[in-house]
Amino acid sequence: MKEQSPSTTALVTARMRSIHTFADPKPLLDDTWGEKFSPASDLASFGYGGKSVSTNESMTEESIDHLLRNSPAYANVILRSWYSEAALRTAISEGVGQYVLIGAGFDSYACRRAAEAKDLKIFEIDHPSTQALKKQRLIECGVPSDERLHFISADLGQESLESALSRSAFSPEEPAFLSWLGVTMYLSREANMATLESVARYFASGSQLVFSYVDQAIYESVPSGVAEDIAILKQRVKSVGEPFVSGFYPDTLETELRAIGLELEEDIDDLQILERCDPSNTNGLRSSTISRIASVRVKG
């Protein structure tokens, strides 16, 4: 990510959720905010999509949306959001009153699920440049300020998670639900472990974290069936200054988490999530076993 610019991949992710809502036959998400938070003109100006081969001009909204709908990352964005929000709804039903989004990007939960979140304190943590644009977009959309929603600007590469939250109304004594989606692959292993250790150390017993990651194997040898997709994805994120850096090994994740005080409850890949939410794959999502999501608890 370019230091003074908002995250292009965060803009892409928001728009993908909106495309899914409007274009797919049986959407798993209802997220119309993506096109408001992430207009195609933003993606073009930040370099996403490049130039048309035939005209050497910036790509149109239609061509950018087509590119996103056919991206190897599209299915993962939809499936990880579905999984995380399903887990969040369960947590709310069990009385959890705090929701922390690590690397919130242009997430629209607070806007579109107001009734569900009426008793929920929401804490969005993200890089200052990305969060500044998010707040600007909310103003442009006429969204009034909400006392439930707390913005925390932080570079978690330079500041710990607990330090960032200590500057807010967050209550570490009370259980929380945390989501950390589409972030870990862009960070070093050391940075990822530091954040996981912060979760184990700072959050109340029973707090739940859902995070997405890629199988570390893609940095070593990629299965032939997904090699082309992975190569395309790596090239695209690298081209906007946000290269893939690290992942986790599914076989050792549980042991690593237990060693720092976190209990792994579930670790599944996109194919397994798709089987759960849309077994017939009505939307034609191209899922794989490379992208995964883990649900963990802070041990008592």
C-alpha positions as CSV (number, residue, x, y, z in Angstrom):
1,M,0.0,0.0,0.0
2,K,1.3,3.4,-0.9
3,E,1.8,5.4,2.3
4,Q,-0.3,8.5,1.5
5,S,-3.0,6.8,-0.6
6,P,-6.0,4.8,0.5
7,S,-5.8,1.0,0.0
8,T,-6.7,0.1,-3.6
9,T,-7.5,-3.5,-2.6
10,A,-10.0,-2.1,0.1
11,L,-11.7,-0.1,-2.6
12,V,-11.8,-3.2,-4.9
13,T,-13.2,-5.4,-2.1
14,A,-16.1,-2.9,-1.4
15,R,-17.0,-2.7,-5.1
16,M,-16.9,-6.5,-5.4
17,R,-19.5,-6.8,-2.7
18,S,-21.7,-4.3,-4.5
19,I,-21.3,-6.1,-7.8
20,H,-22.3,-9.3,-6.2
21,T,-25.5,-7.7,-4.7
22,F,-26.6,-6.2,-8.0
23,A,-25.3,-8.7,-10.6
24,D,-25.4,-12.2,-9.2
25,P,-28.6,-14.2,-9.4
26,K,-28.9,-15.2,-5.8
27,P,-26.7,-12.9,-3.7
28,L,-25.3,-14.1,-0.4
29,L,-24.8,-10.5,0.7
30,D,-27.0,-7.4,0.5
31,D,-24.4,-4.7,0.2
32,T,-25.4,-1.7,-2.1
33,W,-22.8,0.6,-0.5
34,G,-19.8,-0.6,-2.4
35,E,-20.5,1.5,-5.5
36,K,-21.0,4.6,-3.3
37,F,-17.8,4.0,-1.3
38,S,-15.8,2.9,-4.3
39,P,-16.9,4.5,-7.6
40,A,-15.1,3.0,-10.7
41,S,-13.5,6.4,-11.2
42,D,-11.6,6.0,-7.9
43,L,-10.3,2.6,-9.0
44,A,-9.2,4.0,-12.4
45,S,-7.5,7.0,-10.7
46,F,-5.6,4.7,-8.3
47,G,-4.3,2.6,-11.1
48,Y,-6.6,-0.5,-10.9
49,G,-7.4,-2.1,-14.2
50,G,-4.6,-0.3,-16.1
51,K,-5.3,0.8,-19.7
52,S,-7.4,-0.6,-22.4
53,V,-5.2,-2.5,-24.8
54,S,-7.0,-1.2,-27.9
55,T,-7.3,2.5,-26.9
56,N,-4.6,3.0,-24.2
57,E,-7.3,4.9,-22.2
58,S,-8.4,4.3,-18.7
59,M,-11.0,1.5,-18.4
60,T,-14.7,2.2,-18.2
61,E,-17.0,1.5,-15.3
62,E,-18.4,-1.5,-17.2
63,S,-15.0,-2.9,-18.0
64,I,-13.7,-2.5,-14.5
65,D,-16.8,-4.2,-13.0
66,H,-16.3,-7.0,-15.5
67,L,-12.7,-7.4,-14.5
68,L,-13.7,-7.5,-10.8
69,R,-16.5,-10.0,-11.3
70,N,-14.1,-12.3,-13.1
71,S,-11.2,-11.8,-10.6
72,P,-9.8,-14.9,-8.9
73,A,-10.4,-13.0,-5.6
74,Y,-14.1,-12.3,-6.2
75,A,-15.4,-15.5,-4.6
76,N,-13.2,-15.2,-1.6
77,V,-14.4,-11.6,-0.9
78,I,-18.0,-12.7,-1.0
79,L,-17.6,-16.0,1.0
80,R,-15.4,-14.6,3.8
81,S,-17.9,-11.7,4.3
82,W,-20.8,-14.1,4.4
83,Y,-19.0,-16.3,6.9
84,S,-17.9,-13.5,9.2
85,E,-21.3,-11.8,9.4
86,A,-23.0,-15.1,10.0
87,A,-20.6,-15.6,13.0
88,L,-21.2,-12.0,14.1
89,R,-25.0,-12.5,14.1
90,T,-24.5,-15.6,16.4
91,A,-22.3,-13.5,18.7
92,I,-24.9,-10.8,18.9
93,S,-27.6,-13.3,19.8
94,E,-25.3,-14.5,22.6
95,G,-25.1,-11.0,24.0
96,V,-21.8,-9.7,22.6
97,G,-21.9,-5.9,22.5
98,Q,-18.6,-4.9,20.8
99,Y,-17.5,-5.4,17.2
100,V,-14.0,-4.7,16.2
101,L,-13.0,-4.6,12.5
102,I,-9.3,-4.8,12.0
103,G,-8.4,-3.4,8.6
104,A,-12.1,-2.3,8.2
105,G,-11.5,-0.7,4.7
106,F,-14.9,0.4,3.3
107,D,-17.0,-2.1,5.2
108,S,-20.6,-1.0,5.3
109,Y,-22.1,-3.1,8.1
110,A,-22.9,-0.1,10.3
111,C,-24.8,1.5,7.4
112,R,-26.8,-1.5,6.2
113,R,-27.5,-3.5,9.3
114,A,-28.5,-0.7,11.7
115,A,-31.4,-2.6,13.3
116,E,-29.2,-5.7,13.9
117,A,-26.5,-3.5,15.3
118,K,-28.6,-1.2,17.5
119,D,-27.0,-2.4,20.7
120,L,-23.6,-2.9,19.3
121,K,-20.5,-0.7,19.6
122,I,-18.6,-0.8,16.4
123,F,-14.8,-0.1,16.2
124,E,-13.3,0.3,12.8
125,I,-9.5,0.3,12.7
126,D,-7.6,1.1,9.6
127,H,-4.7,3.0,8.1
128,P,-5.2,6.8,8.3
129,S,-5.3,7.3,4.5
130,T,-7.9,4.6,3.9
131,Q,-10.0,5.7,6.9
132,A,-10.0,9.3,5.8
133,L,-11.5,8.5,2.5
134,K,-14.1,6.2,4.1
135,K,-15.2,9.1,6.4
136,Q,-15.3,11.5,3.4
137,R,-17.5,9.0,1.5
138,L,-19.9,8.8,4.5
139,I,-20.2,12.6,4.5
140,E,-20.8,12.7,0.7
141,C,-23.5,10.0,1.1
142,G,-25.2,12.1,3.7
143,V,-24.8,9.5,6.4
144,P,-25.2,11.2,9.8
145,S,-22.6,10.5,12.6
146,D,-23.5,7.6,14.8
147,E,-22.4,7.3,18.4
148,R,-22.2,3.5,18.0
149,L,-19.5,3.8,15.4
150,H,-16.0,4.6,16.4
151,F,-13.2,5.2,13.9
152,I,-9.6,4.5,15.0
153,S,-6.8,5.5,12.6
154,A,-3.8,3.3,13.1
155,D,-1.0,1.7,11.2
156,L,-0.8,-1.7,13.0
157,G,2.7,-2.1,11.5
158,Q,3.8,0.7,13.8
159,E,1.3,0.5,16.7
160,S,-0.1,-2.5,18.6
161,L,-3.8,-3.4,18.4
162,E,-4.3,-2.8,22.2
163,S,-2.6,0.6,21.9
164,A,-5.0,1.7,19.1
165,L,-8.1,0.5,21.0
166,S,-6.9,2.2,24.2
167,R,-7.5,5.5,22.4
168,S,-11.2,4.6,22.1
169,A,-14.3,3.7,24.1
170,F,-13.5,0.0,23.8
171,S,-13.9,-2.0,27.0
172,P,-11.3,-4.8,27.2
173,E,-13.1,-6.3,30.2
174,E,-16.2,-7.2,28.0
175,P,-16.3,-9.9,25.3
176,A,-16.0,-8.7,21.7
177,F,-16.3,-10.1,18.2
178,L,-13.4,-9.3,15.8
179,S,-13.1,-9.6,12.1
180,W,-9.8,-9.4,10.2
181,L,-10.6,-10.0,6.6
182,G,-8.4,-9.6,3.5
183,V,-5.4,-8.3,5.5
184,T,-3.0,-11.0,6.7
185,M,-1.7,-11.8,3.2
186,Y,-0.3,-8.3,2.8
187,L,1.6,-8.4,6.1
188,S,4.7,-10.1,7.3
189,R,4.4,-13.2,9.5
190,E,5.9,-11.2,12.3
191,A,3.2,-8.5,12.0
192,N,0.4,-11.1,11.8
193,M,1.6,-12.9,14.9
194,A,2.0,-9.6,16.8
195,T,-1.7,-8.9,16.1
196,L,-2.8,-12.4,17.1
197,E,-0.8,-12.0,20.3
198,S,-2.5,-8.7,21.0
199,V,-5.9,-10.4,20.6
200,A,-4.9,-13.1,23.1
201,R,-3.4,-10.7,25.6
202,Y,-5.9,-7.8,25.5
203,F,-9.3,-9.2,24.8
204,A,-11.7,-10.7,27.4
205,S,-12.0,-14.5,27.7
206,G,-14.4,-15.9,25.2
207,S,-13.9,-13.1,22.6
208,Q,-14.0,-14.4,19.1
209,L,-11.8,-13.5,16.1
210,V,-12.6,-14.5,12.5
211,F,-9.7,-13.9,10.1
212,S,-8.9,-14.8,6.5
213,Y,-5.6,-16.0,5.3
214,V,-3.9,-17.8,2.4
215,D,-2.2,-21.1,2.5
216,Q,1.5,-20.5,2.9
217,A,2.0,-23.2,0.2
218,I,1.2,-20.7,-2.5
219,Y,4.6,-19.1,-1.9
220,E,6.3,-22.4,-2.5
221,S,4.4,-24.5,-5.0
222,V,1.0,-23.8,-6.3
223,P,-1.4,-26.7,-7.4
224,S,-1.7,-26.7,-11.2
225,G,-5.4,-26.2,-11.1
226,V,-5.1,-22.7,-9.5
227,A,-1.7,-21.7,-10.7
228,E,-2.9,-19.3,-13.3
229,D,-5.4,-17.6,-11.0
230,I,-2.8,-17.2,-8.3
231,A,-0.3,-15.7,-10.7
232,I,-2.9,-13.2,-12.0
233,L,-3.9,-12.2,-8.4
234,K,-0.4,-11.8,-7.3
235,Q,0.4,-9.6,-10.3
236,R,-2.7,-7.4,-9.8
237,V,-2.1,-6.7,-6.1
238,K,1.6,-6.1,-6.7
239,S,0.8,-3.6,-9.4
240,V,-1.1,-1.4,-7.0
241,G,1.6,-1.5,-4.4
242,E,0.0,-4.2,-2.1
243,P,1.9,-7.4,-2.8
244,F,1.2,-10.7,-1.1
245,V,3.7,-11.3,1.6
246,S,2.8,-14.2,3.9
247,G,0.3,-16.8,4.9
248,F,-0.2,-19.7,7.4
249,Y,0.1,-23.4,7.1
250,P,-3.3,-25.0,7.9
251,D,-1.6,-28.0,9.4
252,T,0.3,-26.0,12.0
253,L,-2.1,-23.1,12.6
254,E,-3.9,-24.7,15.6
255,T,-0.6,-25.4,17.4
256,E,0.7,-21.9,16.8
257,L,-2.5,-20.3,18.0
258,R,-2.7,-22.4,21.2
259,A,0.8,-21.4,22.1
260,I,-0.2,-17.8,22.3
261,G,-3.5,-18.3,24.1
262,L,-6.0,-18.7,21.3
263,E,-8.2,-21.7,20.7
264,L,-9.0,-22.6,17.1
265,E,-12.6,-23.5,16.6
266,E,-12.8,-23.8,12.9
267,D,-10.5,-23.5,9.9
268,I,-12.1,-24.0,6.5
269,D,-11.4,-23.1,2.9
270,D,-13.7,-21.3,0.4
271,L,-15.0,-24.5,-1.1
272,Q,-16.2,-25.6,2.3
273,I,-17.9,-22.2,3.0
274,L,-19.6,-22.4,-0.4
275,E,-20.9,-25.9,0.4
276,R,-22.4,-24.4,3.6
277,C,-24.1,-21.2,2.1
278,D,-24.9,-22.2,-1.5
279,P,-24.3,-25.9,-2.2
280,S,-25.6,-25.6,-5.8
281,N,-23.3,-22.6,-6.4
282,T,-26.1,-20.6,-8.0
283,N,-23.8,-17.6,-8.4
284,G,-21.1,-19.5,-10.2
285,L,-18.4,-18.5,-7.7
286,R,-14.9,-19.8,-8.5
287,S,-13.8,-20.9,-5.0
288,S,-10.6,-22.7,-4.1
289,T,-8.8,-24.4,-1.2
290,I,-6.0,-21.8,-1.2
291,S,-8.1,-19.1,0.5
292,R,-9.1,-20.0,4.1
293,I,-10.9,-18.5,7.1
294,A,-10.3,-19.3,10.8
295,S,-12.5,-18.7,13.8
296,V,-10.7,-18.6,17.1
297,R,-11.5,-17.8,20.8
298,V,-9.5,-16.1,23.5
299,K,-8.9,-18.8,26.1
300,G,-10.0,-18.3,29.7
